[in-house]
Amino acid sequence: MIELIHLEKKYAKMTPLSDVNVTIRDGDVISIIGGSGVGKSTLLRCINMIDPPTGGQIIFNGVDITAPKYDVTQARRKMGMVFQSFNLFGHLTVIENIMLAQIDILKRTRQEAYDKGMELLRLVGLGDRGLDYPDQLSGGQKQRVAIARTLAMDPEVILFDEPTSALDPTMVGEVQSVIEKLAKMGKTMMIVTHEMSFARSVANRVFFMAEGGVYEDGTPEQIFENPQKELTKRFIRGLKILQIDVENQNYDFFSCTNRIDQYCAENMLSSLTKYRLHLAFEEMLQVILRPILEKTSIHVTIEHSDKDKSTNMVISYVGDYFDPADCEDELSYKMLCWAVGKIIHTYDESSRLNTLRFDEPTNPSNTQKEDG
């Protein structure tokens, strides 16, 4: 149904999607999971052409919808999108919200649009609320109306972007139950969610996103019980992951440090941990590894485990073997080791990948350095 071929999305200062290659089959229900900033929502917005990709192709029912002369409104009519916010018109009743696009775009009569709307309101459990206004509804009810409005356009694919993230926890279940009902009806859906139990129960496939694409694709059982790749294993173990891609020496240093600040605040990390993360990032990217950025980009991953409360940083870059322990600024490296603890460097000759791992020390005087 949908084939993504070398899909890419670049912004001025970041590249959330670098090379996505997957096929979505008719009837697939796909949960999309991953850490903060890995491009989950961007993927949906590219597929729906709300935020067109900067490279690659999207083949929808055999047609390349990224082609220059393609009328994207044709694809959007077949792809419904449900956002975090409900986007209902406050001056219209619930049923009028559902009727509006049917009349304007599908050219249905008012009676046809009304009948379709009421049928769908009954489907989502709101058959008696058609004449209410949105401000008379709870958050969960508003989201169910938004789902009914999307279904009224008879989409072939429904894209859900964190549909429960803006809801009170008491209302999450009612929206999830509607999505589960749609899954049982055979609707093709892609769902970005941070609710892992829901992601597992509703889907027949799970995309774990990292490193600019779909890092691992498998059944819920495979992804949640037996993940094959390292980042997936870390995420499933309860790690909160932040990824930062530094493409060249002109990167926005302050934007990167602000993202680290936000990550620390969201995960309630200590001021000492925050200091160590900032120091490791600044010393490595601004001093020790800065010459590397003349030749290649550098990928930074910060991971925090809710289970054991540990926080680690991993820095990787492709190129010749380069261990920062051998850098010219020996004093800077020793001071960094004293502050952040053990630094492990490994090198994979086949992929030419250098990897540095900073493990949070239990004792700041730990300056041991291991070389892979």
C-alpha positions as CSV (number, residue, x, y, z in Angstrom):
1,M,0.0,0.0,0.0
2,I,2.7,2.5,1.0
3,E,6.4,2.1,0.2
4,L,9.0,4.5,1.6
5,I,12.2,4.5,-0.5
6,H,15.3,6.3,0.9
7,L,13.0,8.8,2.6
8,E,14.8,11.8,3.9
9,K,13.8,14.9,5.9
10,K,16.3,17.7,6.5
11,Y,15.9,20.9,8.3
12,A,18.5,23.7,8.5
13,K,20.0,22.4,11.7
14,M,18.9,18.8,12.0
15,T,18.0,15.7,10.0
16,P,15.3,13.7,11.7
17,L,15.0,11.2,8.8
18,S,18.0,10.2,6.9
19,D,17.3,7.0,5.0
20,V,13.9,5.3,5.7
21,N,13.1,2.2,3.7
22,V,9.9,0.3,4.7
23,T,6.7,-1.1,3.3
24,I,3.3,-0.6,4.9
25,R,0.9,-3.4,3.8
26,D,-2.9,-3.1,3.5
27,G,-4.4,-3.9,7.0
28,D,-1.2,-3.3,8.9
29,V,-1.5,-1.7,12.3
30,I,1.9,-0.3,13.1
31,S,3.0,1.2,16.5
32,I,5.8,3.6,16.2
33,I,8.0,3.9,19.3
34,G,11.4,5.5,20.2
35,G,13.1,8.2,22.2
36,S,12.6,11.9,22.1
37,G,13.6,13.7,18.9
38,V,14.0,10.6,16.7
39,G,11.5,11.6,14.0
40,K,8.4,9.7,14.8
41,S,5.9,12.5,14.2
42,T,8.1,13.8,11.3
43,L,7.6,10.4,9.6
44,L,3.8,10.7,9.7
45,R,3.9,14.2,8.6
46,C,6.0,13.3,5.6
47,I,3.8,10.4,4.7
48,N,0.8,12.6,4.7
49,M,2.8,15.3,2.8
50,I,1.9,17.9,5.5
51,D,5.7,18.3,5.8
52,P,7.0,17.1,2.5
53,P,10.2,15.1,2.5
54,T,13.5,16.6,1.2
55,G,14.6,13.3,-0.5
56,G,13.4,9.9,-1.4
57,Q,10.0,8.6,-2.6
58,I,6.7,7.7,-1.1
59,I,4.8,5.2,-3.3
60,F,1.1,5.1,-2.4
61,N,-1.0,2.6,-4.2
62,G,1.6,2.5,-7.0
63,V,1.9,6.3,-7.4
64,D,4.8,8.4,-6.3
65,I,3.1,11.1,-4.3
66,T,6.4,13.0,-4.0
67,A,6.6,13.6,-7.7
68,P,6.8,17.4,-8.6
69,K,3.5,17.6,-10.5
70,Y,1.5,15.3,-8.2
71,D,-1.6,16.8,-6.6
72,V,-1.0,16.0,-2.9
73,T,-4.6,16.7,-2.1
74,Q,-5.5,13.4,-3.8
75,A,-3.3,11.5,-1.4
76,R,-4.5,13.4,1.7
77,R,-8.1,12.5,0.9
78,K,-7.1,8.8,1.3
79,M,-4.9,9.4,4.5
80,G,-6.6,10.6,7.6
81,M,-4.6,12.2,10.3
82,V,-5.4,12.4,14.0
83,F,-3.3,14.9,15.9
84,Q,-2.4,15.4,19.6
85,S,-4.7,18.4,19.7
86,F,-8.3,17.9,18.6
87,N,-8.6,20.9,16.2
88,L,-12.4,21.0,16.5
89,F,-14.3,24.1,15.5
90,G,-15.7,25.5,18.8
91,H,-18.6,27.4,17.1
92,L,-19.9,24.2,15.4
93,T,-21.7,21.3,17.1
94,V,-20.1,17.9,17.2
95,I,-22.1,16.6,14.2
96,E,-21.4,19.8,12.2
97,N,-17.7,19.3,12.8
98,I,-18.0,15.9,11.3
99,M,-20.2,17.0,8.4
100,L,-18.2,20.0,7.3
101,A,-15.4,18.3,5.3
102,Q,-17.7,15.7,3.9
103,I,-19.8,18.4,2.3
104,D,-17.0,20.6,1.2
105,I,-14.5,18.0,-0.1
106,L,-16.5,14.8,-0.8
107,K,-19.6,16.8,-2.0
108,R,-22.0,14.7,0.0
109,T,-25.5,16.1,0.7
110,R,-26.2,17.4,4.2
111,Q,-28.4,14.4,4.8
112,E,-25.7,12.0,3.7
113,A,-23.1,13.7,5.8
114,Y,-25.4,13.8,8.8
115,D,-26.2,10.1,8.5
116,K,-22.5,9.2,8.1
117,G,-21.6,11.4,11.1
118,M,-24.1,9.9,13.4
119,E,-23.1,6.4,12.4
120,L,-19.5,7.1,13.3
121,L,-20.4,8.9,16.5
122,R,-22.2,5.7,17.6
123,L,-19.1,3.7,16.6
124,V,-16.9,5.8,19.0
125,G,-19.5,5.7,21.8
126,L,-20.8,9.3,21.4
127,G,-24.1,8.8,19.6
128,D,-26.0,11.0,22.1
129,R,-23.6,14.0,21.9
130,G,-24.0,15.1,18.3
131,L,-25.7,18.4,19.2
132,D,-23.3,19.3,21.9
133,Y,-20.5,21.9,21.3
134,P,-16.8,20.9,21.8
135,D,-16.4,22.9,25.1
136,Q,-19.1,20.6,26.6
137,L,-17.0,17.5,26.1
138,S,-14.0,16.1,28.0
139,G,-10.6,15.7,26.3
140,G,-11.2,12.0,25.7
141,Q,-14.6,12.8,24.1
142,K,-13.1,15.5,21.9
143,Q,-10.4,13.1,20.6
144,R,-13.1,10.5,19.8
145,V,-15.0,13.1,17.8
146,A,-11.7,13.9,16.0
147,I,-11.4,10.2,15.1
148,A,-15.0,10.1,13.9
149,R,-14.3,13.2,11.8
150,T,-11.3,11.5,10.2
151,L,-13.3,8.2,9.5
152,A,-16.0,10.2,7.8
153,M,-13.7,10.9,4.9
154,D,-13.4,7.2,4.2
155,P,-9.6,7.1,4.5
156,E,-7.6,4.1,3.3
157,V,-4.9,4.8,6.0
158,I,-5.2,6.5,9.4
159,L,-2.2,8.2,10.9
160,F,-2.3,8.8,14.7
161,D,0.2,11.3,16.1
162,E,0.4,10.7,19.9
163,P,-3.4,10.6,20.1
164,T,-3.5,10.3,23.9
165,S,-0.6,12.5,24.9
166,A,-2.8,15.6,25.6
167,L,-5.3,13.7,27.7
168,D,-5.8,13.3,31.4
169,P,-4.7,9.8,32.4
170,T,-8.3,8.9,33.2
171,M,-9.4,9.5,29.6
172,V,-6.6,7.7,27.8
173,G,-8.3,4.3,27.9
174,E,-11.5,5.4,26.2
175,V,-9.5,6.7,23.1
176,Q,-7.3,3.6,23.1
177,S,-10.4,1.3,23.0
178,V,-11.7,3.1,20.0
179,I,-8.4,2.6,18.1
180,E,-8.3,-1.0,19.1
181,K,-11.9,-1.4,17.7
182,L,-10.7,0.1,14.4
183,A,-7.7,-2.3,14.4
184,K,-10.1,-5.3,14.7
185,M,-12.1,-3.9,11.7
186,G,-9.0,-4.2,9.5
187,K,-8.2,-0.5,9.2
188,T,-4.6,0.3,8.1
189,M,-3.1,2.5,10.8
190,M,0.2,3.9,11.9
191,I,0.3,5.1,15.6
192,V,3.0,7.2,17.2
193,T,2.7,6.5,20.9
194,H,4.6,6.5,24.2
195,E,2.3,4.1,25.8
196,M,4.2,0.8,25.5
197,S,1.5,-1.6,26.7
198,F,-0.9,0.0,24.1
199,A,1.7,-0.1,21.4
200,R,2.2,-3.8,22.0
201,S,-1.5,-4.8,22.3
202,V,-2.9,-2.9,19.3
203,A,-0.3,-3.6,16.6
204,N,0.7,-6.4,14.3
205,R,4.0,-4.6,13.7
206,V,6.2,-2.2,15.7
207,F,8.7,0.3,14.3
208,F,11.4,1.3,16.7
209,M,12.9,4.5,15.4
210,A,16.5,5.7,16.0
211,E,19.5,7.0,14.1
212,G,17.4,8.7,11.4
213,G,15.1,5.9,10.4
214,V,13.3,2.7,11.3
215,Y,16.0,1.1,13.3
216,E,14.1,-2.2,14.0
217,D,10.9,-3.5,12.5
218,G,9.2,-6.6,13.9
219,T,6.1,-8.1,15.5
220,P,5.2,-6.9,19.0
221,E,6.5,-10.1,20.4
222,Q,9.9,-9.7,18.7
223,I,10.4,-6.1,19.6
224,F,9.2,-6.3,23.2
225,E,10.5,-9.8,24.1
226,N,13.4,-10.4,21.9
227,P,14.8,-7.3,20.3
228,Q,17.7,-7.9,18.0
229,K,19.5,-4.6,17.9
230,E,21.4,-2.8,20.7
231,L,19.4,0.5,20.8
232,T,16.1,-1.4,20.8
233,K,17.3,-3.5,23.7
234,R,18.2,-0.4,25.7
235,F,14.9,1.3,25.0
236,I,12.9,-1.7,26.0
237,R,14.8,-2.0,29.2
238,G,13.3,1.3,30.2
239,L,15.9,3.8,28.9
240,K,14.9,7.3,28.1
241,I,16.9,8.3,25.0
242,L,18.0,11.6,23.5
243,Q,19.7,11.7,20.2
244,I,21.7,14.7,18.8
245,D,23.2,14.7,15.3
246,V,26.1,17.2,14.8
247,E,26.8,17.5,11.1
248,N,29.6,20.0,10.9
249,Q,31.7,22.5,12.8
250,N,29.0,25.2,12.3
251,Y,26.4,23.3,14.4
252,D,24.2,25.2,16.9
253,F,26.0,24.5,20.1
254,F,23.4,26.4,22.3
255,S,20.5,24.6,20.7
256,C,22.1,21.2,21.6
257,T,22.8,22.2,25.2
258,N,19.2,23.4,25.5
259,R,18.0,20.0,24.4
260,I,20.2,18.4,27.1
261,D,18.7,20.8,29.7
262,Q,15.2,19.8,28.6
263,Y,16.0,16.1,28.7
264,C,17.5,16.4,32.2
265,A,14.4,18.3,33.4
266,E,12.0,15.8,31.9
267,N,13.8,12.9,33.5
268,M,14.5,14.7,36.8
269,L,18.2,14.1,36.6
270,S,20.4,15.6,39.3
271,S,22.4,18.8,38.9
272,L,25.6,16.8,39.1
273,T,24.5,14.5,36.2
274,K,23.4,17.5,34.2
275,Y,26.9,19.1,34.7
276,R,28.7,15.9,33.6
277,L,26.5,15.6,30.5
278,H,27.2,19.2,29.6
279,L,30.9,18.9,30.3
280,A,31.2,15.7,28.2
281,F,29.3,17.2,25.3
282,E,31.3,20.5,25.3
283,E,34.8,19.0,25.8
284,M,34.3,16.4,23.1
285,L,32.4,18.3,20.5
286,Q,34.0,21.7,21.0
287,V,37.6,20.7,21.7
288,I,38.7,17.1,21.4
289,L,36.5,15.9,18.4
290,R,36.1,19.2,16.7
291,P,38.7,18.3,13.9
292,I,36.6,15.2,13.2
293,L,33.7,17.4,12.1
294,E,35.7,18.6,9.2
295,K,35.4,15.1,7.7
296,T,32.2,13.5,9.1
297,S,29.2,14.0,11.3
298,I,29.1,12.9,15.0
299,H,26.1,11.1,16.6
300,V,25.4,11.7,20.3
301,T,23.1,9.5,22.3
302,I,22.2,10.1,26.0
303,E,20.4,7.3,27.8
304,H,18.8,7.3,31.2
305,S,17.4,4.1,32.8
306,D,14.4,4.5,35.1
307,K,15.1,1.0,36.5
308,D,18.6,1.5,37.8
309,K,18.8,5.4,37.6
310,S,22.0,5.3,35.6
311,T,22.8,7.9,32.9
312,N,25.2,7.3,30.0
313,M,26.4,9.1,26.9
314,V,27.5,7.4,23.7
315,I,29.3,9.3,20.9
316,S,29.9,7.7,17.5
317,Y,31.6,8.8,14.3
318,V,32.6,7.1,11.0
319,G,36.2,7.4,9.8
320,D,39.8,6.4,10.6
321,Y,40.6,5.0,14.0
322,F,40.7,7.9,16.5
323,D,40.8,7.4,20.3
324,P,40.4,10.7,22.1
325,A,42.9,9.4,24.7
326,D,45.5,10.0,22.1
327,C,44.5,13.5,21.3
328,E,47.0,16.4,21.6
329,D,45.1,18.0,24.4
330,E,46.0,15.4,27.0
331,L,45.1,17.6,30.0
332,S,41.6,18.2,28.7
333,Y,41.1,14.5,28.3
334,K,42.3,13.7,31.8
335,M,40.1,16.4,33.3
336,L,37.2,15.0,31.4
337,C,37.9,11.5,32.7
338,W,38.1,12.8,36.2
339,A,34.7,14.5,35.9
340,V,32.7,11.9,33.9
341,G,34.3,8.6,34.9
342,K,35.3,5.7,32.7
343,I,35.5,6.4,28.9
344,I,35.4,3.3,26.7
345,H,36.5,3.6,23.1
346,T,35.9,0.8,20.5
347,Y,36.5,0.7,16.7
348,D,34.8,-1.5,14.2
349,E,37.1,-1.9,11.2
350,S,34.4,-3.2,8.8
351,S,32.2,-0.2,9.3
352,R,35.0,2.2,10.3
353,L,32.8,3.2,13.3
354,N,34.4,4.8,16.3
355,T,32.3,4.6,19.5
356,L,32.8,6.3,22.8
357,R,30.8,5.4,25.9
358,F,30.7,7.5,29.0
359,D,29.5,5.5,32.0
360,E,28.3,7.6,34.9
361,P,30.8,7.1,37.7
362,T,30.0,5.9,41.2
363,N,33.2,7.7,42.2
364,P,34.3,10.8,40.4
365,S,37.9,9.9,40.9
366,N,37.5,6.9,38.6
367,T,39.8,7.7,35.7
368,Q,40.1,4.2,34.3
369,K,40.1,4.1,30.5
370,E,39.5,0.9,28.5
371,D,40.3,0.6,24.9
372,G,38.4,-1.8,22.6
